[in-house]
Amino acid sequence: MTKNLANKKRPQHKAEIIITAEEVPNNANSEIFIFEANCKLPESSGLYFYVVLKYKGSNSWTPVYKSEVRRAESNSHVVWNACSLGCTDLCNDNME
């Protein structure tokens, strides 16, 4: 998934984040999702993180994971460590 990042203070700066997820079967008849994320920024200053949210219905969301905080590399690129989340954490084991 690729999404544009918005910066209300600096709308002229365009950036995007790329998140990939892999569904992995687990021995406990459940699924685990492994997330990896990276981001290309117009500038390399600042600290960055991302949050994975779970939809709870009625336009209600709750955070289930927050990445580590990273500073951009010299080429304005941010790469976070991979994380794994269980299907229960993301969708209460409802694969639909």
Phi, psi and omega in degrees: 000132176241128181228144173285144176259136181256141176230102183297330180284332181223073184296341180287341179275119180255134177213160176218155177243141178242121179241128175244144180226143178235130178270124184238124176298145181245156180295339185267028181055035178229175180243150174239137177250130178254122182254138170229141183221145172213161187212138174252124186246155178286343178214161187253012181270154176103173178245145187226148174207169174226160182233133173264127182250151177250131179281129182248006180094158179054043181056034180247131180233150176225140180288139176241347179201138172236128181291170173289157180274130182232150171263145180294147175287176183298337179265020179062032181244134179244131177232127179258158175295149176292149176229156176237135179232139178282156179300328178297319179295323185275319189212024179053038180063017176267103185286349177283000000 
